[in-house]
Amino acid sequence: MSFYTDCRLYLISPPTFMLADFAETLKNALTAGDVAAFQLRLKNAPEPTIIEAIKALMPICHAHDVAFILNDTPALAAKHGCDGAHIGKDDGAVTSARKALGNDKSLGVSCYNSPHTAMLAAEAGADYVAFGSFYPTTTKETATPADVETLRNWCAMSVIPACAIGGITIDNAAPLIAAGANFLAVSSGIWQYKDGAAAAVAAYNTVIQE
């Protein structure tokens, strides 16, 4: 499943949710506009909970041609047929993640504000790199600040797609799009949007298109 094109929306799940209710919210959101990928990010959740969420949510994503990415655990992603995995600095080596995931799945790596980390990740098999946090965020307690110039320079010199993450809202997304971001990764900006997640997806897509 290829999702690498111009700037697109990349949804990240809330840190916790009621599965049945969230499945309906996700379904409505994915019908409201273009979405490249959905990342299931359930930090510290027990494995059975994660597996249950994969089984409930991945079919919804696939029905809308949206890639389903699992955070932290490439081996679990491969075992359950996810489209890819995303890892951070505490989730092991990129080479190990690539080996566990296989070559036919997408691997994303958090690189914070470091082009050097991004280059090493790309050399080790990352399919895309993520920079951020560009703005203050409540989703991640210890977010590393990132500079838009880091994103702009990477996009100008590398063919490896870049994902911008961290506190991205409809009002502050434009500079990241202009810098060349291939993906805007958004969590609370979608699920906590005042008019609902579907309206948020539509609004972000309007900003991207403009």
Helices and strands as residue ranges (DSSP letters): E 8-12, H 19-30, E 37-40, H 47-63, E 67-71, H 74-79, E 84-87, H 94-101, E 106-112, H 115-124, E 128-131, H 148-157, E 162-165, H 174-179, E 183-186, H 188-191, H 197-209
